[in-house]
């Protein structure tokens, strides 16, 4: 088991996408690109693209925020 000191030194994963890439993805989705195509192009999962498209992630950047019930 890790101590608090060890846990405090663990860095969070950095994001794989930049803000510009997320905006490109939003534009490409609007142009009709498939989520699986974009996932392969950007090296992320199709779930990541899905969450961008719905505003679950990066919503603050894209202006989309899905209502949580």
Secondary structure, 3 states (H helix, E strand, C coil): CCCHHHHHCCCCCCCCCCHHHHHHHHHHHHCCCCHHHHHHHHCCCHHHHHHHHHCCCCHHHHCCCCCCC
